[in-house]
Each structure stands twice: as C-alpha cells, then as structure tokens.
Amino acid sequence: MEPQFPDAIRWSMTIRDKIFKMHVAYEDVLKQIPIWNSDNKEMEKRGFGDSKEGVILALRYETFLNSVYSLCESLARVTVGFYPELSQGFRKQRKELLSKKEQVDPQYASIIKSTKWYEEVHSIRSEATHFLSGFTTISKNGEPGYFNKPKGSREGVPFKISVDSVEKHINEIYRSVDNFLQQFGDHFIQKLDPNKRIGNICMKDGKQYVGARGQSLYEFINKQPGICVTPKYECPLRNNCQAYRNALI
C-alpha cells in the first residue's frame, strides 16, 4: 500500500509496537492489583498508611487506557490512507464514518459502530491527562476501583467517572480492542494488492540500515522470502538467503 500510504512499513512497525505496549500496560495493572490489595490489608490492620500503591495502580490503569488511545490514533492514520477525506483522529473519524457510512465504507462503519468502548477510554484518558488526576477507590467487595471528577467542557464529557472494578474494566477493554483489531485487519487487508512488493529492512551493521528486501503480502502470508533489493551490499547471510538468490535470477 506504499503509494497510498507513504512510509507504510514504519506505520506497520508502530502499530505492532503499540499493540505490544498495550499488552505490557495491561499486565502491569494486573500485577499491581495484588500489591495494592496486600498494602490495603496492612493499612486496615495498622489503622493508617499512605496512598503510594493506590497511586501506582491509578497510574498503570491510566497508562493502559492511554496505550489504547494511542493505538487507535495510529489505526486512524491507516484508515486515512484508504479514505483521505476522513479526519486524522480516531474520535472524529468514528463520528464521520457513522454519519456518512453510505458514502465512505458501509462495512467498516458497521465495525466502527461496535467501538462504543472507545468513548469511555477517551473520556477517562483525556480527563486524567488534561485536568484532574484520577485516584484508586475501594469498592464494597474490597476490589480496587477508580474515580475522577471531569472538568472538561467538550461534547460528551460524563458528569463523573466511576469504575467499580479496575480489573473487570481493563479485561473488558482489552477483549474489545482485540476483537476490533481482528476485524480491522480482516477488513482492510482485502483492499491491498497482494502481489505488490514493498521494501523492508532485513539487515543492519550496527551503524546504519544497509540491507533490504522487497516482499509482497502474498509472499509474506505464504512465508516466501521475496527478493533482495540491495544485492550489491555484501550481506553476511547472502550465501544462504533465497531472497538474494532471487535477485540474481
């Protein structure tokens, strides 16, 4: 998709990395919950304590939501590669697709309609970033929750942000994002030319990138090597590289 999306490889790598960051942020929240629980029990025994572990939990929860927000922003840039008339940001794009679904892409509009979770992620993330910091609460059953008092004036800002269970909420968001990613990929991969090759770095010498190969979507899916596009570079793996041999044919 290089002609319609300059620097496609870098965007691909960015989305891959952001998915990994989201997963790490998700696990960080889960790891912090038992630490918070243990600290909270100790405070109950002593009758006093500090809020350090609660602040760390709130931080990791907000970081996870921000990683989801960041990932969606990058996905929106990919969508613009197919539909330049859309806005750059995910939130505006979502509204445009829902209001102009017949003119743009009815099938993707149907997919984007299911991303109601995004508005919740956006609200919590935006308030904590731009206004008041949210804090960890204790639900009736002793689980860690989250609360914030919104101060933003944009359309759609909730009266309050109150999450009874941080763990339940991140599990729901994580599953929803995972499902959306699958649908997003399945939809847009059909719009690509499976036989068009684009360049991708495959070898570096520690100082600068020097080796690259051209590979099509078809070749990638079928685990075919593609073709070396820098055959004059004396790659140390050239004698065993099929992509290099393909370039000599």
ZIVEN-V615724 format. One record per helix or strand. SS is the DSSP state (A for helix, B for strand). FROM is the first residue (numbers start at 1). LEN is the number of residues. If there is no record, write none. Layout:
<<SS | FROM | LEN> <SS | FROM | LEN>>
//
This chain:
<<A | 8 | 39> <A | 52 | 31> <A | 90 | 10> <A | 106 | 8> <A | 117 | 14> <B | 135 | 4> <B | 144 | 5> <B | 161 | 3> <A | 166 | 26> <B | 197 | 8> <B | 209 | 8> <A | 217 | 5> <B | 227 | 2> <A | 238 | 3> <A | 242 | 7>>
//
